[in-house]
Amino acid sequence: MAEKTYIGYVRISSADQNEARQLKALEDFGKPMHRIFIDKCSGKNTDRPELRKMLDYVRDGDVVVVSEYARLARSSADMLRIVNDLQEKGVEIISLKEQLDTTTPQGRFMLTVFAGLAELERETIRERQREGIAIAKAKGKYKGRQPIPIDVERFKAECAKWRAGQQTAKATMKKFGMTPSRFYRKVKEFGL
């Protein structure tokens, strides 16, 4: 029987968080990781570049190792889809925290329970945030994100260049650090 190839997957929710805890867990696992994929984005969906790379990379006989299942996905539907995709490729999954074997019916059932708990945790955090914001608004302490001020005359002048075909809309947006939605909203607001 061939040696198993261990592939690590790490996800942190934002670039200012630190993946050291998860990397340490993979190191402490005691098996050398052939490769480690690290995403620095939310687990709210599966549109993550390193997750996609990892799913494309793994092959029959590989073992994906995560510190905990919530690192793979925050919704039970996404979790089950990822696990199913991996299993169809003949890839095993090890979660160091939950210590589940997804090759058995009991392991898949427990995975569903853990995926549901991860989804519940995410929704609970969002609910607490909404409640906190509502309380702060009621006390007048929260006014939401303040709009970034723009020099209206300069904006109009740059938009005139864009409309005249002297620069692209994207270049105009970049000059003001605007997202497309805000840019076009301002264009409409100023009648440009």
Backbone as a printed PyTorch tensor [residue, N CA C, xyz], in Angstrom:
tensor([[[  0.8420,  -1.1870,   0.0000],
         [  0.0000,   0.0000,   0.0000],
         [  0.8840,   1.2460,   0.0000]],

        [[  0.5540,   2.2050,  -0.8500],
         [  1.3500,   3.4250,  -0.9860],
         [  1.2020,   4.3040,   0.2560]],

        [[  2.2610,   5.0720,   0.5170],
         [  2.2210,   6.0480,   1.6110],
         [  1.1450,   7.0850,   1.3160]],

        [[  0.4380,   7.5070,   2.3390],
         [ -0.5730,   8.5390,   2.1610],
         [  0.1130,   9.8980,   2.0310]],

        [[ -0.4690,  10.7520,   1.2180],
         [  0.0220,  12.1130,   1.0590],
         [ -0.9160,  13.0360,   1.8250]],

        [[ -0.3700,  13.8010,   2.7630],
         [ -1.1730,  14.6820,   3.6040],
         [ -1.1160,  16.1050,   3.0630]],

        [[ -2.2910,  16.6760,   2.8950],
         [ -2.4450,  18.0300,   2.3690],
         [ -3.1320,  18.8620,   3.4490]],

        [[ -2.5170,  19.9580,   3.8480],
         [ -3.1140,  20.8190,   4.8650],
         [ -3.9590,  21.9120,   4.2520]],

        [[ -5.0470,  22.2500,   4.9360],
         [ -5.8610,  23.4010,   4.5220],
         [ -6.0930,  24.2690,   5.7460]],

        [[ -5.7840,  25.5650,   5.6050],
         [ -5.9090,  26.5430,   6.6850],
         [ -6.7510,  27.6950,   6.1650]],

        [[ -7.6770,  28.1950,   6.9910],
         [ -8.4460,  29.3790,   6.6120],
         [ -8.5770,  30.2900,   7.8110]],

        [[ -8.2310,  31.5490,   7.5870],
         [ -8.5210,  32.5840,   8.5680],
         [ -9.4780,  33.5590,   7.9060]],

        [[-10.2750,  34.2550,   8.7080],
         [-11.3480,  35.0740,   8.1470],
         [-10.8830,  36.3690,   7.5060]],

        [[ -9.7390,  36.8830,   7.9200],
         [ -9.2730,  38.1380,   7.3350],
         [ -7.7560,  38.2040,   7.3820]],

        [[ -7.2050,  39.1010,   6.5850],
         [ -5.7510,  39.2190,   6.4660],
         [ -5.0910,  39.6570,   7.7670]],

        [[ -5.8430,  40.3170,   8.6590],
         [ -5.2230,  40.7790,   9.9110],
         [ -5.2640,  39.7090,  11.0060]],

        [[ -5.8400,  38.5500,  10.7160],
         [ -5.7950,  37.4470,  11.6680],
         [ -4.5350,  36.6310,  11.4080]],

        [[ -4.2350,  35.7090,  12.3230],
         [ -2.9970,  34.9510,  12.2250],
         [ -3.3060,  33.4610,  12.0980]],

        [[ -2.6610,  32.8290,  11.1350],
         [ -2.8910,  31.4000,  10.8940],
         [ -1.9840,  30.4980,  11.7220]],

        [[ -1.1890,  31.0810,  12.6130],
         [ -0.1770,  30.3200,  13.3650],
         [ -0.7830,  29.1630,  14.1630]],

        [[ -1.9390,  29.3710,  14.7950],
         [ -2.5570,  28.3090,  15.5970],
         [ -2.8770,  27.0890,  14.7400]],

        [[ -3.4390,  27.3280,  13.5650],
         [ -3.7940,  26.2130,  12.6830],
         [ -2.5450,  25.5310,  12.1170]],

        [[ -1.5470,  26.3230,  11.7590],
         [ -0.2990,  25.7400,  11.2480],
         [  0.3830,  24.8940,  12.3220]],

        [[  0.3350,  25.3590,  13.5720],
         [  0.9140,  24.6050,  14.6940],
         [  0.1730,  23.2750,  14.8710]],

        [[ -1.1520,  23.3050,  14.7310],
         [ -1.9450,  22.0700,  14.8510],
         [ -1.5460,  21.0750,  13.7620]],

        [[ -1.3240,  21.5570,  12.5480],
         [ -0.8990,  20.6680,  11.4590],
         [  0.4850,  20.0990,  11.7400]],

        [[  1.3630,  20.9420,  12.2810],
         [  2.7160,  20.4920,  12.6280],
         [  2.6690,  19.4360,  13.7290]],

        [[  1.8330,  19.6770,  14.7450],
         [  1.7110,  18.7500,  15.8680],
         [  1.0490,  17.4280,  15.4860]],

        [[  0.3690,  17.3960,  14.3350],
         [ -0.2880,  16.1850,  13.8590],
         [  0.7250,  15.0480,  13.6950]],

        [[  1.9510,  15.4020,  13.3760],
         [  3.0040,  14.3960,  13.3250],
         [  3.2600,  13.7840,  11.9590]],

        [[  2.4580,  14.1260,  10.9850],
         [  2.6790,  13.6400,   9.6200],
         [  3.1330,  14.8260,   8.7780]],

        [[  4.1360,  14.6230,   7.9280],
         [  4.5930,  15.7510,   7.1090],
         [  3.5350,  16.1530,   6.0820]],

        [[  3.2760,  17.4570,   5.9860],
         [  2.3270,  17.9690,   5.0060],
         [  3.0560,  18.1290,   3.6740]],

        [[  2.5260,  17.4880,   2.6540],
         [  3.1030,  17.6030,   1.3170],
         [  2.9370,  19.0300,   0.7960]],

        [[  1.7900,  19.6250,   1.1340],
         [  1.4930,  20.9990,   0.7230],
         [  0.4390,  21.5520,   1.6660]],

        [[  0.4920,  22.8670,   1.9030],
         [ -0.5110,  23.5270,   2.7460],
         [ -1.1100,  24.6760,   1.9570]],

        [[ -2.4260,  24.7100,   1.8860],
         [ -3.1640,  25.7780,   1.2140],
         [ -3.7210,  26.7050,   2.2960]],

        [[ -3.5140,  28.0080,   2.1560],
         [ -3.9530,  28.9710,   3.1710],
         [ -4.8360,  30.0350,   2.5350]],

        [[ -6.0910,  30.1160,   2.9830],
         [ -7.0140,  31.1710,   2.5510],
         [ -7.1100,  32.2190,   3.6440]],

        [[ -7.1720,  33.4700,   3.2390],
         [ -7.3560,  34.5800,   4.1730],
         [ -8.6390,  35.2950,   3.7890]],

        [[ -9.7560,  34.6000,   3.9770],
         [-11.0640,  35.1680,   3.6480],
         [-12.1500,  34.3990,   4.4010]],

        [[-13.3120,  34.9670,   4.4050],
         [-14.4420,  34.3960,   5.1330],
         [-14.8080,  33.0110,   4.6090]],

        [[-15.3650,  32.2090,   5.5020],
         [-15.8360,  30.8830,   5.1250],
         [-17.3130,  30.8750,   4.8010]],

        [[-17.8990,  32.0680,   4.5800],
         [-19.3410,  32.1350,   4.3470],
         [-19.7630,  31.4360,   3.0640]],

        [[-18.8270,  31.2830,   2.1080],
         [-19.1330,  30.5270,   0.8970],
         [-17.8660,  29.8000,   0.4420]],

        [[-17.9580,  29.1070,  -0.6590],
         [-16.8110,  28.3150,  -1.1210],
         [-16.0050,  29.0340,  -2.1960]],

        [[-16.2780,  30.2960,  -2.4150],
         [-15.5460,  31.0670,  -3.4170],
         [-14.2450,  31.5960,  -2.8120]],

        [[-13.3230,  30.6340,  -2.5790],
         [-12.0280,  30.9590,  -1.9700],
         [-10.9240,  30.4000,  -2.8640]],

        [[ -9.9560,  31.2260,  -3.2300],
         [ -8.9450,  30.7770,  -4.2040],
         [ -8.1420,  29.5580,  -3.7760]],

        [[ -7.6760,  29.5200,  -2.5320],
         [ -6.8490,  28.3900,  -2.1010],
         [ -7.6820,  27.1260,  -1.9090]],

        [[ -8.9400,  27.2760,  -1.5170],
         [ -9.8220,  26.1000,  -1.4250],
         [ -9.9900,  25.4870,  -2.8100]],

        [[-10.2430,  26.3330,  -3.8010],
         [-10.4010,  25.8360,  -5.1730],
         [ -9.1210,  25.1300,  -5.6470]],

        [[ -7.9570,  25.7410,  -5.3560],
         [ -6.6870,  25.1290,  -5.7490],
         [ -6.5070,  23.7770,  -5.0710]],

        [[ -6.8500,  23.7320,  -3.7800],
         [ -6.7010,  22.4800,  -3.0410],
         [ -7.6250,  21.4060,  -3.6170]],

        [[ -8.8720,  21.7640,  -3.9050],
         [ -9.8210,  20.7890,  -4.4520],
         [ -9.3600,  20.2740,  -5.8180]],

        [[ -8.7330,  21.1380,  -6.6120],
         [ -8.2020,  20.7170,  -7.9120],
         [ -6.9350,  19.8700,  -7.7520]],

        [[ -6.1690,  20.1550,  -6.7230],
         [ -4.8590,  19.5240,  -6.5230],
         [ -4.9450,  18.0890,  -6.0130]],

        [[ -5.8500,  17.8330,  -5.0670],
         [ -5.8870,  16.5220,  -4.4140],
         [ -6.3120,  15.4270,  -5.3800]],

        [[ -5.8540,  14.2120,  -5.0720],
         [ -6.1820,  13.0600,  -5.9030],
         [ -6.4100,  11.8290,  -5.0180]],

        [[ -6.8450,  10.7740,  -5.6310],
         [ -7.1650,   9.5340,  -4.9340],
         [ -6.0170,   9.1190,  -4.0040]],

        [[ -6.3550,   8.8510,  -2.7620],
         [ -5.3740,   8.4160,  -1.7730],
         [ -4.8270,   9.5330,  -0.9020]],

        [[ -5.0780,  10.7900,  -1.2820],
         [ -4.6150,  11.9150,  -0.4600],
         [ -5.4840,  12.0440,   0.7840]],

        [[ -4.9420,  12.7320,   1.7760],
         [ -5.6710,  13.0020,   3.0080],
         [ -5.6030,  14.5030,   3.2670]],

        [[ -6.7630,  15.1590,   3.3140],
         [ -6.8240,  16.5850,   3.6320],
         [ -6.9370,  16.7100,   5.1470]],

        [[ -6.0520,  17.5270,   5.7320],
         [ -6.0360,  17.7110,   7.1790],
         [ -6.3790,  19.1650,   7.4920]],

        [[ -7.3720,  19.3480,   8.3770],
         [ -7.7600,  20.6830,   8.8380],
         [ -7.7340,  20.6900,  10.3600]],

        [[ -7.5440,  21.8610,  10.9350],
         [ -7.5350,  21.9390,  12.4000],
         [ -8.9270,  21.6580,  12.9540]],

        [[ -9.9560,  22.0900,  12.2000],
         [-11.3460,  21.8310,  12.5840],
         [-12.2130,  21.9900,  11.3370]],

        [[-13.3520,  21.3500,  11.3090],
         [-14.1950,  21.3780,  10.1160],
         [-14.6870,  22.7690,   9.7580]],

        [[-14.8580,  23.6470,  10.7300],
         [-15.3350,  25.0020,  10.4460],
         [-14.3690,  25.7680,   9.5540]],

        [[-13.1200,  25.3100,   9.4630],
         [-12.1570,  25.9630,   8.5640],
         [-12.5050,  25.6750,   7.1090]],

        [[-13.1240,  24.5260,   6.8410],
         [-13.5210,  24.1870,   5.4710],
         [-14.7410,  24.9780,   5.0290]],

        [[-15.7470,  25.0950,   5.9100],
         [-16.9810,  25.7870,   5.5370],
         [-17.7500,  26.1980,   6.7770]],

        [[-18.5600,  27.2340,   6.6110],
         [-19.4060,  27.7150,   7.7050],
         [-20.8660,  27.3290,   7.5180]],

        [[-21.2210,  26.8380,   6.3490],
         [-22.6040,  26.3860,   6.1580],
         [-22.6000,  24.8770,   5.9860]],

        [[-23.6110,  24.2290,   6.5210],
         [-23.6450,  22.7660,   6.4390],
         [-23.7700,  22.3070,   4.9960]],

        [[-24.4970,  23.0530,   4.1620],
         [-24.6290,  22.6600,   2.7500],
         [-23.2610,  22.7090,   2.0570]],

        [[-22.5120,  23.7940,   2.2750],
         [-21.1750,  23.9140,   1.6760],
         [-20.2520,  22.8140,   2.2010]],

        [[-20.3210,  22.5700,   3.5000],
         [-19.4630,  21.5560,   4.1120],
         [-19.7160,  20.1890,   3.4770]],

        [[-20.9760,  19.8230,   3.3820],
         [-21.3080,  18.5100,   2.8350],
         [-20.9220,  18.4050,   1.3600]],

        [[-21.0550,  19.5050,   0.6200],
         [-20.6620,  19.5170,  -0.7910],
         [-19.1470,  19.3060,  -0.9290]],

        [[-18.3670,  20.0170,  -0.0990],
         [-16.9070,  19.8760,  -0.1440],
         [-16.4970,  18.4520,   0.2150]],

        [[-17.0750,  17.9350,   1.3030],
         [-16.7450,  16.5760,   1.7390],
         [-17.1250,  15.5700,   0.6600]],

        [[-18.2920,  15.7500,   0.0540],
         [-18.7280,  14.8370,  -1.0050],
         [-17.7700,  14.9020,  -2.1950]],

        [[-17.3750,  16.1160,  -2.6000],
         [-16.4300,  16.2650,  -3.7160],
         [-15.1170,  15.5490,  -3.4140]],

        [[-14.6290,  15.7050,  -2.2010],
         [-13.3720,  15.0560,  -1.8140],
         [-13.5230,  13.5400,  -1.8040]],

        [[-14.6150,  13.0640,  -1.2380],
         [-14.8220,  11.6180,  -1.1650],
         [-14.9660,  10.9980,  -2.5450]],

        [[-15.6150,  11.7150,  -3.4800],
         [-15.7510,  11.2010,  -4.8400],
         [-14.3890,  11.0470,  -5.5090]],

        [[-13.4170,  11.8590,  -5.0970],
         [-12.0600,  11.7610,  -5.6440],
         [-11.2260,  10.7230,  -4.8980]],

        [[-11.7980,  10.1110,  -3.8560],
         [-11.0580,   9.1370,  -3.0690],
         [-10.1420,   9.7790,  -2.0400]],

        [[-10.4920,  10.9910,  -1.6310],
         [ -9.6840,  11.7540,  -0.6730],
         [-10.3230,  11.6650,   0.7070]],

        [[ -9.5180,  11.3200,   1.6970],
         [ -9.9910,  11.2710,   3.0800],
         [ -9.8410,  12.6550,   3.7010]],

        [[-10.5590,  12.8800,   4.7990],
         [-10.4710,  14.1520,   5.5130],
         [-10.2350,  13.8570,   6.9800]],

        [[ -9.3020,  14.5860,   7.5540],
         [ -9.0570,  14.4820,   8.9930],
         [ -9.2300,  15.8600,   9.5960]],

        [[-10.0790,  15.9280,  10.5990],
         [-10.2230,  17.1400,  11.3910],
         [ -9.5740,  16.8580,  12.7360]],

        [[ -8.5610,  17.6190,  13.0550],
         [ -7.8020,  17.3600,  14.2760],
         [ -8.6370,  17.6020,  15.5280]],

        [[ -9.4970,  18.5920,  15.5030],
         [-10.3090,  18.9100,  16.6830],
         [-11.4170,  17.8720,  16.8990]],

        [[-12.1770,  17.5880,  15.8630],
         [-13.3320,  16.6990,  16.0170],
         [-12.9750,  15.2180,  15.9220]],

        [[-11.8640,  14.8850,  15.3090],
         [-11.3980,  13.5080,  15.1490],
         [-12.4880,  12.5960,  14.5850]],

        [[-12.9550,  12.9550,  13.3760],
         [-14.0040,  12.1690,  12.7270],
         [-13.4530,  11.4450,  11.5090]],

        [[-14.0420,  10.2750,  11.2350],
         [-13.7070,   9.4980,  10.0540],
         [-14.8790,   9.6120,   9.0870]],

        [[-14.6960,  10.3780,   8.0100],
         [-15.8000,  10.6240,   7.0830],
         [-16.0620,   9.4640,   6.1290]],

        [[-15.3430,   8.3690,   6.2940],
         [-15.5840,   7.2180,   5.4170],
         [-16.6910,   6.3150,   5.9590]],

        [[-17.1940,   6.5980,   7.1600],
         [-18.2590,   5.7790,   7.7470],
         [-19.5620,   6.5710,   7.8070]],

        [[-20.7140,   5.8780,   7.8150],
         [-21.9930,   6.5870,   7.9330],
         [-22.0750,   7.4110,   9.2280]],

        [[-21.5500,   6.8650,  10.3260],
         [-21.5750,   7.5910,  11.6020],
         [-20.7170,   8.8600,  11.5210]],

        [[-19.5690,   8.7460,  10.8750],
         [-18.6920,   9.9020,  10.7170],
         [-19.3320,  10.9850,   9.8730]],

        [[-20.0190,  10.5830,   8.7870],
         [-20.7050,  11.5690,   7.9420],
         [-21.8500,  12.2250,   8.7030]],

        [[-22.5590,  11.4420,   9.5190],
         [-23.6330,  12.0170,  10.3290],
         [-23.0750,  13.0440,  11.3120]],

        [[-21.9960,  12.6860,  11.9960],
         [-21.3950,  13.6120,  12.9620],
         [-20.8650,  14.8570,  12.2520]],

        [[-20.3640,  14.6890,  11.0410],
         [-19.9130,  15.8280,  10.2650],
         [-21.0750,  16.7830,  10.0080]],

        [[-22.2380,  16.2230,   9.6800],
         [-23.4170,  17.0460,   9.4570],
         [-23.7640,  17.8330,  10.7160]],

        [[-23.6510,  17.1880,  11.8690],
         [-23.9240,  17.8620,  13.1430],
         [-22.9270,  18.9990,  13.3490]],

        [[-21.6300,  18.7280,  13.1440],
         [-20.6170,  19.7720,  13.3330],
         [-20.7860,  20.9040,  12.3300]],

        [[-21.1510,  20.5720,  11.0890],
         [-21.3740,  21.6130,  10.0790],
         [-22.5490,  22.4930,  10.4960]],

        [[-23.6030,  21.8620,  11.0150],
         [-24.7540,  22.6320,  11.5010],
         [-24.3720,  23.5470,  12.6500]],

        [[-23.5180,  23.0520,  13.5540],
         [-23.0680,  23.8760,  14.6750],
         [-22.2180,  25.0590,  14.1900]],

        [[-21.3790,  24.8430,  13.1880],
         [-20.5630,  25.9340,  12.6370],
         [-21.4570,  26.9950,  12.0040]],

        [[-22.4900,  26.5420,  11.3070],
         [-23.4300,  27.4800,  10.6860],
         [-24.1930,  28.2480,  11.7630]],

        [[-24.6140,  27.5550,  12.8150],
         [-25.3050,  28.2070,  13.9270],
         [-24.4090,  29.2610,  14.5730]],

        [[-23.1360,  28.9210,  14.7690],
         [-22.1930,  29.8670,  15.3750],
         [-22.0730,  31.1240,  14.5140]],

        [[-21.9400,  30.9570,  13.2180],
         [-21.8160,  32.1030,  12.3140],
         [-23.0540,  32.9770,  12.3720]],

        [[-24.2340,  32.3560,  12.3250],
         [-25.4890,  33.1210,  12.3720],
         [-25.6680,  33.8240,  13.7170]],

        [[-25.2510,  33.1780,  14.7980],
         [-25.3410,  33.7790,  16.1230],
         [-24.4480,  35.0150,  16.2150]],

        [[-23.2440,  34.9270,  15.6660],
         [-22.3360,  36.0800,  15.6660],
         [-22.9650,  37.2330,  14.8860]],

        [[-23.5390,  36.9420,  13.7300],
         [-24.1710,  37.9880,  12.9250],
         [-25.3550,  38.6110,  13.6530]],

        [[-26.1330,  37.7800,  14.3390],
         [-27.2830,  38.2940,  15.0850],
         [-26.8270,  39.2180,  16.2130]],

        [[-25.7690,  38.8130,  16.9270],
         [-25.2290,  39.6550,  18.0070],
         [-24.7330,  40.9920,  17.4590]],

        [[-24.0950,  40.9520,  16.2940],
         [-23.6210,  42.1950,  15.6810],
         [-24.7940,  43.1140,  15.3730]],

        [[-25.8480,  42.5630,  14.7670],
         [-27.0290,  43.3750,  14.4460],
         [-27.6500,  43.9630,  15.7050]],

        [[-27.7510,  43.1460,  16.7650],
         [-28.3160,  43.6410,  18.0180],
         [-27.4500,  44.7490,  18.6100]],

        [[-26.1410,  44.5620,  18.5980],
         [-25.2240,  45.5710,  19.1250],
         [-25.3130,  46.8730,  18.3620]],

        [[-25.4100,  46.7810,  17.0530],
         [-25.5310,  47.9850,  16.2200],
         [-26.8480,  48.6920,  16.5160]],

        [[-27.9330,  47.9220,  16.6530],
         [-29.2410,  48.5200,  16.9450],
         [-29.2190,  49.2660,  18.2780]],

        [[-28.5830,  48.6720,  19.2880],
         [-28.4840,  49.3230,  20.6000],
         [-27.6450,  50.5990,  20.4960]],

        [[-26.5120,  50.5110,  19.7980],
         [-25.6400,  51.6800,  19.6370],
         [-26.3530,  52.7820,  18.8680]],

        [[-27.1270,  52.4280,  17.8510],
         [-27.8810,  53.4330,  17.0840],
         [-28.9110,  54.1130,  17.9690]],

        [[-29.5930,  53.3220,  18.7990],
         [-30.6090,  53.8750,  19.6950],
         [-29.9980,  54.8640,  20.6790]],

        [[-28.7460,  54.6390,  21.0610],
         [-28.0520,  55.5470,  21.9820],
         [-27.3490,  56.6820,  21.2430]],

        [[-27.4490,  56.6700,  19.9000],
         [-26.8060,  57.7110,  19.1030],
         [-25.3040,  57.5540,  18.9810]],

        [[-24.7920,  56.3790,  19.3010],
         [-23.3500,  56.1550,  19.2700],
         [-22.8850,  55.5000,  17.9740]],

        [[-23.8030,  55.0860,  17.1410],
         [-23.4370,  54.4110,  15.9020],
         [-24.1730,  55.0740,  14.7570]],

        [[-23.4230,  55.5260,  13.8210],
         [-24.0510,  56.1800,  12.6840],
         [-23.7430,  55.4620,  11.3830]],

        [[-23.1710,  54.2770,  11.4930],
         [-22.8120,  53.5240,  10.2970],
         [-21.5040,  54.0210,   9.7190]],

        [[-21.1280,  53.4160,   8.6400],
         [-19.8790,  53.8080,   7.9980],
         [-20.0750,  55.1650,   7.3400]],

        [[-19.2050,  56.0820,   7.6290],
         [-19.3030,  57.4190,   7.0750],
         [-18.8010,  57.4210,   5.6360]],

        [[-19.5080,  58.1340,   4.7450],
         [-19.0600,  58.1660,   3.3520],
         [-17.7200,  58.8860,   3.2190]],

        [[-16.9350,  58.4200,   2.2900],
         [-15.6490,  59.0480,   2.0230],
         [-15.9210,  60.3110,   1.2140]],

        [[-15.4750,  61.4710,   1.7050],
         [-15.7570,  62.7040,   0.9670],
         [-14.9920,  62.7380,  -0.3590]],

        [[-15.6100,  63.3470,  -1.3570],
         [-14.9320,  63.4980,  -2.6390],
         [-14.9860,  64.9620,  -3.0570]],

        [[-13.9960,  65.3640,  -3.8230],
         [-13.9590,  66.7000,  -4.4020],
         [-14.8830,  66.6580,  -5.6150]],

        [[-16.0640,  67.2530,  -5.4690],
         [-17.1000,  67.1520,  -6.4970],
         [-16.6230,  67.7390,  -7.8220]],

        [[-15.9850,  68.8910,  -7.7900],
         [-15.5310,  69.5200,  -9.0330],
         [-14.4920,  68.6620,  -9.7430]],

        [[-13.5590,  68.1020,  -8.9800],
         [-12.5360,  67.2260,  -9.5720],
         [-13.2020,  65.9730, -10.1330]],

        [[-14.1850,  65.4320,  -9.3880],
         [-14.9020,  64.2470,  -9.8470],
         [-15.5980,  64.5290, -11.1750]],

        [[-16.2550,  65.6790, -11.2720],
         [-16.9510,  66.0410, -12.5090],
         [-15.9620,  66.1980, -13.6680]],

        [[-14.8020,  66.7960, -13.3860],
         [-13.7920,  66.9910, -14.4250],
         [-13.2520,  65.6450, -14.9220]],

        [[-12.9890,  64.7250, -13.9940],
         [-12.4800,  63.4050, -14.3790],
         [-13.5410,  62.6110, -15.1320]],

        [[-14.7910,  62.7620, -14.7210],
         [-15.8800,  62.0660, -15.4250],
         [-16.0450,  62.6160, -16.8430]],

        [[-15.7920,  63.9050, -17.0180],
         [-15.8600,  64.5000, -18.3540],
         [-14.8020,  63.8610, -19.2530]],

        [[-13.6050,  63.6120, -18.6940],
         [-12.5430,  62.9350, -19.4590],
         [-12.9920,  61.5160, -19.8290]],

        [[-13.6310,  60.8460, -18.8770],
         [-14.1160,  59.4840, -19.1220],
         [-15.1700,  59.4900, -20.2300]],

        [[-16.1210,  60.3890, -20.1230],
         [-17.1910,  60.4710, -21.1220],
         [-16.6510,  60.8360, -22.5070]],

        [[-15.5410,  61.5980, -22.5380],
         [-14.9370,  62.0100, -23.8120],
         [-14.0370,  60.9120, -24.3850]],

        [[-13.8960,  59.8060, -23.6520],
         [-13.0900,  58.6940, -24.1230],
         [-11.5950,  58.8810, -23.8890]],

        [[-11.2330,  59.8320, -23.0230],
         [ -9.8230,  60.0930, -22.7410],
         [ -9.2630,  59.1520, -21.6730]],

        [[-10.1500,  58.5190, -20.9360],
         [ -9.7350,  57.5310, -19.9370],
         [-10.8890,  56.5720, -19.7060]],

        [[-10.5730,  55.4340, -19.1570],
         [-11.6140,  54.4280, -18.9030],
         [-12.3380,  54.7350, -17.5980]],

        [[-13.4940,  54.1200, -17.4560],
         [-14.2410,  54.2690, -16.2020],
         [-13.4240,  53.7050, -15.0410]],

        [[-12.7440,  52.5910, -15.3140],
         [-11.9390,  51.9580, -14.2780],
         [-10.8210,  52.8930, -13.8050]],

        [[-10.1710,  53.5670, -14.7520],
         [ -9.1020,  54.5140, -14.3830],
         [ -9.6720,  55.6710, -13.5710]],

        [[-10.8660,  56.1150, -13.9290],
         [-11.5130,  57.2120, -13.1990],
         [-11.8380,  56.7650, -11.7740]],

        [[-12.3720,  55.5550, -11.6440],
         [-12.6900,  55.0140, -10.3100],
         [-11.4290,  54.9320,  -9.4610]],

        [[-10.3540,  54.4760, -10.0660],
         [ -9.0990,  54.2900,  -9.3350],
         [ -8.5830,  55.6100,  -8.7780]],

        [[ -8.7410,  56.6930,  -9.5340],
         [ -8.2810,  58.0070,  -9.0760],
         [ -8.9790,  58.4280,  -7.7780]],

        [[-10.1980,  57.9280,  -7.5730],
         [-10.9670,  58.2980,  -6.3860],
         [-11.0710,  57.1630,  -5.3720]],

        [[-10.4570,  56.0230,  -5.6800],
         [-10.5160,  54.8700,  -4.7780],
         [-11.9330,  54.3680,  -4.5960]],

        [[-12.7090,  54.3860,  -5.6700],
         [-14.1260,  54.0180,  -5.5900],
         [-14.3810,  52.6200,  -6.1370]],

        [[-15.3850,  51.9940,  -5.5620],
         [-15.8870,  50.7430,  -6.1160],
         [-16.7960,  51.0950,  -7.2940]],

        [[-17.0160,  50.1670,  -8.2150],
         [-17.9110,  50.4720,  -9.3420],
         [-19.3100,  50.9220,  -8.8960]],

        [[-19.8530,  50.2620,  -7.8770],
         [-21.2090,  50.6380,  -7.4550],
         [-21.2610,  52.0740,  -6.9450]],

        [[-20.2620,  52.4850,  -6.1430],
         [-20.2510,  53.8660,  -5.6310],
         [-19.9940,  54.8540,  -6.7690]],

        [[-19.0890,  54.5050,  -7.6670],
         [-18.7690,  55.3850,  -8.7860],
         [-20.0240,  55.6790,  -9.6060]],

        [[-20.7230,  54.6340, -10.0290],
         [-21.8990,  54.8330, -10.8730],
         [-23.0430,  55.4970, -10.1060]],

        [[-23.1060,  55.2600,  -8.8040],
         [-24.1130,  55.9350,  -7.9900],
         [-23.8460,  57.4510,  -7.9860]],

        [[-22.5630,  57.8340,  -7.8480],
         [-22.1850,  59.2530,  -7.8490],
         [-22.3940,  59.8720,  -9.2310]],

        [[-22.0970,  59.1150, -10.2790],
         [-22.3210,  59.6070, -11.6460],
         [-23.7950,  59.9360, -11.8180]],

        [[-24.6570,  59.0350, -11.3470],
         [-26.1040,  59.2560, -11.4520],
         [-26.5390,  60.4300, -10.5730]],

        [[-25.9970,  60.4670,  -9.3520],
         [-26.3450,  61.5300,  -8.4040],
         [-26.0090,  62.9230,  -8.9720]],

        [[-24.8640,  63.0450,  -9.6420],
         [-24.4200,  64.3340, -10.1810],
         [-24.8990,  64.5540, -11.6150]],

        [[-25.6580,  63.5940, -12.1530],
         [-26.1890,  63.7440, -13.5180],
         [-25.1200,  63.7380, -14.5850]],

        [[-24.0810,  62.9420, -14.3740],
         [-22.9840,  62.9060, -15.3320],
         [-23.2180,  61.7710, -16.2840]]])
